[in-house]
Amino acid sequence: MLHFSSRFWLAAALLLAGCAGTKPAAVATALPAAPAPAPAPTFPKGVGLDMADIDRAVNPCEDFFQFSGGNWLRGNPVPSYASSWGPRNLLGNRTQDLLRKILDDAAATRNAAPGSNAQKVGDFYAAAMDTVAIDRAGLAPLQPELARLAAVRDAAGLRAEIAHIQQLGPGVFFRFGVDVDEKNTTQYAVQLSQGGLTLPNRDFYFKTDARSEKVKAAYRTYMSQLFGLAGAAPAVAQRDAATVERLETRLAKASRTPVELRDPQANYNQLTVAAARQRYPALALPALLADLEVGKAKNLIVGQPAFFDELNAVLKTEPLADLKTYLRWHLLRASAPALPTPYAEAAFRYNQALTGAKQQAPRWKRMQAATDQVLGEAFGQLYVDQAFSPEAKARALEMVANIRVSMAEHISTNTWMSPATKAEALKKLAALRVKVGYPDVWKDYSALTITRESYLKNIFAAHRWESRREAAKLGQPIDRNEWGMTPPTINAYYNPPLNEIVFPAGYLQPPFFDPKADDAVNYGAIGGVMGHEMTHGFDDQGRQYDAAGNLRDWWTPADAAEFTKRAAVVARHYDAFSPLDSVHVNGQLTLGENLADFAGLTIVHGALEKQLQQRYGSNPRPRFDGFTPEQRFFLSWAQLRRQNIRPEALRQQIATDPHSPGQYRTIGPLMNMPDFQRAFGCPEGSKMTRPAADRAVIW
Ligand SMILES: [Zn+2]
């Protein structure tokens, strides 16, 4: 599961053809034909936009974020259990209510066929919700693991234990996975990358401002509390916490920053297992790989070689007792949500320091998320049956096709790209695969045993099953049916090595996608997401992958330089956005997402324009609620990005998240778009109109 967060470029602040086993089919250069014009439908008035949320006291040309949603922002503070609040959360609540009913029904059914998905989902959720049994069992379900770790006596035992814990879920010391080889996308490769930290990323260990010190204090308290709950005397618990912090700080110091991790070439380093064994003797390769069930690997892709130099030194020089303390912490930490109430409460208090949430989310919501995480496709099948229709899929595919045609036009008519680069770009666009709704082939859970006996045992069993499933991919053909998100997920992604865009059914719901809403609203909402994902293939990272998904430079040097120059204008714009005193958006960290927002919205606007032409020809385009279709398009984009967020969460987002805060995702692209200025009649000199000399123009 290693690369899911780093490699999939998600739509929100937070995923076909071709027979596997053969080389990818020769890339077609012709684009799929645009669908035939649909008959002009009659849309009910005003579906999709909330007129009451608009703050008409604000001039749309001065602050479109406040204009489009000011009334809503005032009337919808962040609830006590959340850290931020917006339309995704509202849809999330609706989805959670539906999923809860599915889970309650499954848990109440005691006679599901043994081994069926319904039995597994029902038993998993029932065990997760049984806090009486969990509290009564205490630490007992974790005891076998703690005893196993305590029995480690030497380096060989430690290595086997690291592999064992990796298979139970916690990414101790480093991250491990089997994933598509980015320089040969017809095969899988074993991939090792930096990891092993508790705090969200390496920067959190070194920042010394008051807020960061508060987070570090919460981290120390969290560790002491869990060690104490597991039986350590207070002084011992504190000493153990200090040991973990010392080891994690060593790993953090050798880790790359979030911005450095955005360079795919720098994070691809192929080594033979023999060479890796020489460079990192303390990792005891290839025995470690055999323990991880990938002993047949001949090569490794090491994301961050210097990190593994330091890990090698840590394993070689640190006392065995301290290394075991570190592993014990990560076992406790990963198990906390499945242990008695005081453990989960300690975990919440730590999260509180990061997010500012006032209250823990109710248990059913947390356990629903856990079910989604470990049994996502078994659970997701039950959801799809109720929440996603073939008609919705057809209309979503039609929109993606229209947006693809618009993107091809933008590439073809681009004024700064050479014909050679354009041809490669069009080839890549034509080869892009689209997945909508849910997988064509579901994961097979038959080898996984789930019972009502112990929630923690179920979690470990599921992680071991997933680790084995992933390890078994090595040497197999690429599975192009695989999904990196579950069907109810309210998100989407672009996956560069597979050159695919993926839209789970959970996102194709009102208000993001509403078959009853007019074109302008749907194109501004889910269309904006579709354009965003499609153009990720052409952002500063995505453009480094070719039509077959290989990390290979297909740009002429002059075109690459021109792209970089134009992208730098966008980075500069976002660097200047400052949501809190002394806190600025990081233009480099968020560059790919901002480019996708800007390019996506530009091409989707083009697609809407064609759609409106087809529907209305030269007849006047109807207004709804007093707004033209062009205005409703931008209102729809903005209303879906409105967001209230706690200051703690905002600081964390800016430090860790490649997505800009909602406010800037809303206005950032619009300030560069003449289409927006035309729609609202914004004059030169207004805040929502960048002066021509300062304007970004890419696609
Ligand atoms: Zn994205």
Residues whose N, C-alpha, C, O or C-beta is under 5 A from the ligand:
A	BS01	ZN	W9 L10 A11 E593 A596
